[in-house]
Amino acid sequence: MCRITGIRDFNFKAQYPLDNVLAKMRETLIPGGPDAKGEFIDTGNGIALGHRRLSILDLSELGNQPMHFKHLSMVYNGEVYNFKEIKNDLEKEGYAFTSDSDSEVILKGFYHWGKEVVKRFRGMFAFAIWNHETKNLLLCRDRVGVKPLYYYHHQNLFLFASELKSFHEHPQFKKELSLKAVSLYFQHGYITAPYSIFENTFKVKPGSFVEINNGGEVTETIYWNVQDFYEKPKIDADYISVKNTLHQELIEAFKLRMVADVPVGMFLSGGIDSSLVTSILQNHTEGKVKTFTIGFDENGFDESKHAKATANYLGTDHTEYICKPKDAQELLHQLPEIYDEPFADSSAIPTIMVAKVAKQKVKVSLSADGGDELFFGYTRYKKFPSFFHKLQNNTLQKTAALMASGWAQPLFKNVAPYSKLFRKISDGSVKAGEMLRVGNDVLAYNSYLKYYNNTTLNELGLHSLFDHSFLVNEKMKSMDLANQMMLFDTLTYLPGDIMTKVDRATMFVALEGREPMLDHHIIELAAQIPINYKFKEGIDKYILKDILSEYLPKDLYDRPKKGFGIPLFQWLKNDLINDIKSELNKESISKTNLFNSDKVDSLVKKLLKEDQNNLEQLWFILVFMKWYNRWMN
């Protein structure tokens, strides 16, 4: 596990010291790669590759990077867990190896098979390969987007890096806000690939190559798309057979994630997914699994007791830490440095804390993300169809009554698309059965997820409206609603929010985070499992819970789902109130030339009056301003 960066300057004529600039770009990435550093520089071609290493496999210097073979040079971040199997295949082809690292296997595998080699990889990865003969630079990102990879392309300058902060060290990088990205951020709290907060700066899409040739032309190639597997016919097999197949795939994928030359642990929340991963690992590997959890003093947020009960039953080596308001206050100031872009998922704070706790005992920790998206786990998957059905089939009068009663308030954040219909209520012109369907199911679901809708974005002062609709295609629209929602979240929320949160939190403390539920064998299988095996008799994640029942008694996991939330209201109105006042005053807001300061001021006043409505909207602004004051001033 490492961090990478690099430069391809087509106009390089020694206007700046290439080696010094690369060093500065690379050294911003020290937290994620404290163990070693390396570089490759070719001033004649304006090419430079930089690497910071977090040693996990083959701890010797033989695993250092950049790594070279024949006419190829590579920098790489991630883990390919089945590298020994690929290595054996290459040895049969006559290749010799000097290290026991997966890096050498990736490089020689690429030399032998070309781009097709990525289809053999089971893991998480982001790498860049420079071809000395063709003068092409190739970037690649793993299938799901577990590992990050950014690039900047403007005026014959091409930069790449694991984190945006690296680009700030290049003298020709222009920091110009992308209004599309700002719009995405305020709607969802994160910025979806391929966009980033800056113009001319992009994320490599999950499952993609980005290549820039010697003429400066950039091309993108998709080598894996999860939608392809949702489009296949569902598995035509009985439930027990599917359950057994899934169970074996889970065991294999989870055991693969224990491959390391350093201690490995597990984040245990006490929820279904983390309990399942921990249970399988504890029952199918030797020794006690080290588990880690975070709790809170505030009522309604602490699940540490559930995690502890599961750990005690399984016999893991368990550690817990109670997250205090002072932790949040300290980390709030660090969020812009850790995440580089505005990132408003408040559960980043306890995620960073649990990573810090784990780092004291291990160098690798597994996380159980992905189960909700793959196995119909989010509460909204059950709530949204009911609400959408009411919008389609009830009279407007009944729907308006539901809205007025507050029934829909916690469920539906964006009523703007329906406002024209609601206005017809006054004359009673719309009768039962005549409510119009608003766009497509998945587009309505996209609206449902927004924290800021078109109306509130305009009130805030943002008029460049851009949302996730660009990801929706006709084949997605033809799927049933359940699969539309799961696929949409797998393309957006999973890489954009969840993977970003875990990667930056773990790498900030030099801890490798691994995602066993996101093995592509599991994803491809899950996409083809019939929905009635995932959601049955009103029970979500039915098939996962059934497998878990073979390891844990039901009373340890059978309870309502609770997200990894924090006591945001309590913290904002008390311990973080000074941050609110200093960052969100009219003078501070006005200098951005982005926001309506009166609107922001009204949100602050609501908080001071202990009004919890629009709390997330206020948090989004606070996080944005923290980021803006760090990187734009």
Residue pairs with C-beta under 8 A, 6 or more apart in sequence:
1 32
1 33
1 54
1 56
1 77
1 78
1 79
1 364
1 507
1 512
2 32
2 33
2 51
2 52
2 53
2 54
2 65
2 75
2 76
2 77
2 78
2 162
3 26
3 29
3 32
3 33
3 51
3 52
3 54
3 77
3 161
3 162
3 163
3 507
4 29
4 49
4 50
4 51
4 52
4 65
4 75
4 76
4 77
4 126
4 127
4 128
4 149
4 160
4 161
4 162
5 22
5 25
5 26
5 29
5 49
5 50
5 51
5 75
5 159
5 160
5 161
5 162
5 166
6 22
6 47
6 48
6 49
6 50
6 75
6 128
6 130
6 137
6 159
6 160
6 161
7 18
7 21
7 22
7 25
7 46
7 47
7 48
7 157
7 158
7 159
7 170
8 45
8 46
8 47
8 137
8 157
8 158
8 159
8 212
9 18
9 46
9 47
9 156
9 157
9 158
9 172
10 46
10 156
10 157
10 158
10 216
11 46
11 155
11 156
11 157
12 18
12 43
12 46
14 43
16 171
18 41
18 43
18 46
18 48
19 39
19 41
19 48
21 48
21 169
21 170
21 171
22 39
22 41
22 48
22 49
22 50
23 39
23 50
24 169
25 50
25 159
25 161
25 166
25 167
25 169
25 170
26 37
26 39
26 50
26 51
26 52
26 166
27 37
27 52
28 163
28 165
28 166
28 168
28 169
29 50
29 52
29 161
29 162
29 163
29 165
29 166
30 52
31 507
31 508
31 509
31 510
32 52
32 54
32 162
32 163
32 507
32 508
32 510
33 51
33 52
33 53
33 54
33 510
34 52
34 54
34 510
35 53
35 54
35 55
36 51
36 52
36 53
36 55
36 61
36 64
37 50
37 51
37 52
37 53
38 50
38 51
38 53
38 64
38 65
38 66
38 75
39 48
39 49
39 50
39 51
39 66
40 47
40 48
40 49
40 66
40 68
40 73
40 75
40 130
41 47
41 48
41 49
42 48
42 132
45 135
47 130
47 137
49 66
49 73
49 74
49 75
49 128
49 130
50 75
51 64
51 65
51 66
51 75
53 63
53 64
53 65
54 363
54 507
54 510
54 512
55 63
55 261
55 262
56 79
56 260
56 261
56 262
56 363
56 364
56 512
57 63
57 79
57 83
57 100
57 101
57 102
57 259
57 260
57 261
58 99
58 100
58 101
58 261
59 261
59 262
60 99
62 98
62 99
62 100
62 101
63 99
63 100
63 101
63 103
63 104
65 74
65 75
65 76
65 103
66 73
66 74
66 75
67 73
67 74
67 75
67 76
67 103
67 104
67 107
68 74
68 107
69 104
69 107
69 108
69 111
70 111
71 131
71 132
71 133
72 107
72 110
72 111
72 129
72 130
72 131
72 132
73 129
73 130
73 132
74 103
74 106
74 107
74 110
74 127
74 128
74 129
74 130
75 127
75 128
76 103
76 106
76 107
76 125
76 126
76 127
76 128
77 125
77 126
77 127
77 147
77 149
77 162
78 123
78 124
78 125
78 126
78 127
78 142
78 146
78 147
79 102
79 123
79 124
79 125
79 259
79 512
79 514
80 86
80 102
80 105
80 106
80 121
80 122
80 123
80 125
81 122
81 123
81 256
81 257
81 259
82 120
82 121
82 122
82 123
82 256
83 101
83 102
83 105
83 106
83 123
86 105
86 109
86 117
86 120
86 121
87 97
87 105
90 97
90 105
90 108
90 109
90 112
91 97
93 112
95 108
95 112
97 104
97 105
97 108
98 104
102 123
106 117
106 121
106 125
106 127
107 129
109 117
109 120
110 117
110 129
113 120
115 138
115 140
115 209
115 221
115 223
118 140
118 223
118 224
119 223
119 224
121 142
122 253
122 256
122 519
122 520
122 521
123 142
124 142
124 144
124 146
124 147
124 514
124 515
124 518
125 140
125 141
125 142
125 147
126 139
126 140
126 141
126 142
126 147
126 148
126 149
126 162
126 204
127 139
127 140
128 137
128 138
128 139
128 140
128 160
129 137
129 138
129 140
130 136
130 137
131 137
131 138
134 213
134 214
135 213
135 214
136 211
136 212
136 213
136 214
137 158
137 160
137 211
137 212
138 209
138 210
138 211
139 149
139 151
139 160
139 204
139 209
139 210
139 211
140 149
140 204
140 208
140 209
140 210
141 147
141 148
141 149
141 204
141 205
141 206
141 207
141 208
142 206
142 207
143 206
143 207
143 224
143 226
143 520
143 523
144 206
144 207
144 226
144 370
144 490
144 494
144 495
144 499
144 515
144 518
144 520
144 523
145 193
145 203
145 205
145 206
145 207
145 494
145 495
145 496
145 499
146 495
146 499
146 503
146 515
146 518
147 162
147 503
148 162
148 163
148 203
148 500
148 503
148 504
149 160
149 161
149 162
149 203
149 204
150 160
150 161
150 162
150 163
150 164
150 167
150 196
150 201
150 202
150 203
150 204
151 158
151 159
151 160
151 161
151 201
151 202
151 204
151 210
152 158
152 159
152 160
152 167
152 173
152 198
152 200
152 201
152 202
153 159
153 200
153 202
153 212
153 218
154 174
154 200
155 172
156 216
157 170
157 172
157 173
158 212
158 216
158 218
159 166
159 167
159 170
159 173
161 167
163 340
163 504
164 196
164 197
164 198
164 201
164 340
164 341
165 337
165 340
167 173
167 198
167 201
168 175
168 631
174 198
174 199
174 200
175 198
175 631
175 632
176 198
176 199
176 200
177 197
177 198
177 199
177 594
177 632
178 195
178 196
178 197
178 198
178 199
178 201
179 462
179 464
179 466
180 195
180 464
180 466
181 191
181 195
181 196
181 197
181 198
181 341
182 197
182 342
182 462
182 464
182 594
183 457
183 462
183 464
183 465
183 466
183 467
184 190
184 191
184 192
184 195
184 466
184 467
184 468
185 191
185 197
185 341
185 342
185 344
185 620
185 624
186 451
186 452
186 457
186 460
186 462
186 620
186 624
187 450
187 451
187 452
187 453
187 457
187 467
188 449
188 450
188 451
188 468
188 492
188 493
188 496
188 497
189 343
189 344
189 345
189 451
189 497
189 616
189 620
190 341
190 343
190 344
190 345
190 493
190 496
190 497
190 500
191 197
191 341
191 342
191 496
192 468
192 471
192 492
192 495
192 496
193 202
193 203
193 204
193 205
193 206
193 495
193 496
194 202
194 203
194 204
194 205
195 202
195 203
196 202
196 203
196 341
197 340
197 341
197 342
197 627
204 210
205 220
205 222
206 495
207 222
207 223
207 224
207 225
207 226
208 220
208 221
208 222
208 223
209 220
209 221
209 223
210 218
210 219
210 220
211 218
211 219
211 220
211 221
212 218
212 219
213 219
224 520
226 487
226 490
226 491
226 523
226 524
226 527
227 473
227 475
227 476
227 487
227 491
229 523
229 524
229 527
229 528
230 479
230 483
230 486
230 487
230 527
230 528
231 475
231 479
232 527
232 528
233 528
234 528
234 529
234 530
234 531
235 242
235 528
235 529
235 530
237 245
239 533
239 543
242 529
242 530
242 533
242 543
243 533
243 543
243 546
243 547
245 525
246 522
246 525
246 526
246 529
246 543
246 547
247 547
247 550
249 519
249 521
249 522
249 525
250 276
250 280
250 516
250 522
250 547
251 280
251 284
252 521
253 516
253 517
253 519
253 521
253 522
254 277
254 280
254 281
254 284
254 366
254 516
255 281
255 284
255 285
256 516
256 519
257 264
257 366
257 514
257 515
257 516
258 264
258 281
258 285
260 363
260 364
260 512
262 362
262 363
262 364
263 290
263 361
263 362
263 363
263 364
264 290
264 362
264 363
264 364
264 365
264 366
265 289
265 290
265 291
265 292
265 358
265 361
265 362
265 364
265 365
265 366
266 274
266 277
266 278
266 281
266 289
266 290
266 291
266 292
266 316
266 365
266 366
267 274
267 291
267 292
267 293
267 354
267 358
267 365
267 366
267 367
267 368
268 274
268 275
268 278
268 291
268 292
268 293
268 307
268 310
268 311
268 316
268 318
269 293
269 303
269 306
269 307
269 368
269 564
270 293
270 303
270 304
270 305
270 306
270 307
270 308
270 309
270 310
270 557
271 303
271 306
271 368
271 557
271 561
271 562
272 371
272 377
272 541
272 544
272 545
272 548
272 557
272 561
273 368
273 369
273 370
273 371
273 372
273 377
273 517
273 544
274 307
274 367
274 368
275 310
275 548
275 552
275 556
275 557
276 368
276 371
276 544
276 547
276 548
276 551
277 366
277 368
277 516
277 517
278 289
278 291
278 310
278 311
278 314
278 316
279 314
279 548
279 551
279 552
280 551
281 289
281 366
282 288
282 289
282 314
282 315
282 316
283 314
283 551
288 315
288 316
288 317
289 314
289 316
289 317
290 316
290 317
290 318
290 319
290 358
290 361
290 362
291 307
291 311
291 316
291 317
291 318
291 319
292 318
292 319
292 320
292 321
292 354
292 357
292 358
292 361
292 365
293 303
293 304
293 307
293 308
293 311
293 318
293 319
293 320
293 321
293 354
294 304
294 320
294 321
294 322
294 323
294 350
294 353
294 354
294 357
295 302
295 303
295 304
295 305
295 307
295 320
295 321
295 322
295 323
296 302
296 304
296 322
296 323
296 350
296 566
296 567
297 322
297 324
298 567
298 570
300 567
301 565
301 566
301 567
302 322
303 562
304 320
304 322
306 556
306 559
307 318
307 320
308 318
308 320
309 556
310 552
310 556
310 557
311 318
312 318
313 552
313 553
313 556
314 551
314 552
319 357
319 358
319 361
321 353
321 354
321 357
323 349
323 350
323 353
323 566
325 570
325 571
325 574
325 575
325 576
326 575
327 349
327 353
328 349
328 566
328 571
328 575
328 576
329 571
329 575
329 576
329 579
331 348
331 349
331 352
331 353
332 349
332 576
332 579
332 626
333 626
334 352
334 508
335 343
335 348
335 623
335 626
335 627
336 626
336 627
336 629
336 630
336 631
337 630
338 348
338 352
338 504
338 505
338 508
339 348
339 500
339 504
339 627
340 504
340 631
341 627
342 620
342 623
342 624
342 627
342 628
343 500
343 501
343 504
343 623
343 627
344 616
344 619
344 620
344 623
344 624
345 497
345 501
346 565
346 566
346 568
346 619
347 501
347 563
347 564
347 565
347 566
348 501
348 504
348 505
349 566
350 564
350 566
351 501
351 502
351 505
351 564
352 505
352 508
352 509
355 365
355 505
355 506
355 508
355 509
355 511
355 513
356 509
358 365
358 511
359 509
359 510
359 511
362 511
363 510
363 511
363 512
364 511
364 512
364 513
364 514
365 506
365 511
365 512
365 513
365 514
366 513
366 514
366 515
366 516
367 502
367 513
367 514
367 515
368 515
368 516
368 517
369 494
369 498
369 499
369 502
369 515
369 517
369 518
370 494
370 498
370 515
370 517
370 518
370 522
370 523
371 377
371 517
371 541
371 544
372 378
372 489
372 541
373 486
373 489
373 490
373 493
373 494
374 486
374 490
374 517
374 522
374 523
374 526
374 527
375 526
375 529
375 534
375 540
375 541
375 543
375 544
376 482
376 486
376 531
376 534
376 535
376 540
376 541
377 540
377 541
377 544
377 561
378 485
378 489
378 540
378 561
379 540
379 561
380 411
380 448
380 449
380 485
381 482
381 485
381 486
381 535
381 540
382 535
382 540
383 411
384 411
384 445
384 448
384 485
385 481
385 482
387 408
387 411
387 412
387 448
388 441
388 444
388 445
388 448
388 481
390 398
390 399
390 402
391 399
391 418
391 435
391 438
391 444
392 435
392 437
393 433
393 435
394 402
394 432
394 435
395 430
395 431
395 432
395 434
395 435
396 421
396 422
396 424
396 425
396 430
396 435
397 425
397 428
399 418
399 422
399 435
400 422
400 425
402 408
403 409
403 415
403 422
408 415
411 448
412 448
413 448
413 449
413 450
413 451
413 453
414 447
414 448
414 450
414 453
414 454
415 422
415 453
416 447
416 453
416 454
416 455
417 438
417 439
417 444
417 447
417 454
418 438
419 455
421 430
421 435
421 436
421 438
424 430
438 444
438 447
440 472
440 477
441 477
441 481
441 484
442 472
442 476
442 477
442 481
442 484
442 485
442 488
443 469
443 472
445 481
445 484
445 485
445 488
446 467
446 468
446 469
446 472
446 488
447 453
449 493
450 467
451 616
451 617
451 620
452 460
452 462
452 617
452 620
454 465
456 617
457 463
457 465
459 596
459 599
460 595
460 596
460 599
460 600
460 621
461 594
461 595
461 596
461 599
462 594
462 595
468 488
468 492
471 488
471 491
471 492
472 488
476 484
476 487
476 488
477 484
479 487
480 531
482 531
482 534
482 535
483 531
487 527
490 523
499 515
502 513
502 515
503 513
505 513
506 512
506 513
507 513
529 543
533 542
533 543
534 540
534 541
534 542
534 543
535 542
536 542
539 545
540 561
545 557
545 558
548 557
568 615
568 616
568 619
569 612
569 615
572 580
572 607
572 615
572 618
572 619
572 622
573 607
573 608
573 610
576 622
579 622
579 626
580 604
580 607
580 618
580 622
581 604
582 588
583 622
583 625
583 626
583 629
584 600
584 601
584 603
584 604
584 618
584 621
584 622
584 625
586 597
586 598
586 600
586 601
588 625
588 629
589 595
589 597
589 600
589 601
589 625
590 597
592 625
592 628
592 632
595 621
600 621
603 614
603 617
603 618
603 621
604 618
606 613
606 614
606 618
607 615
607 618
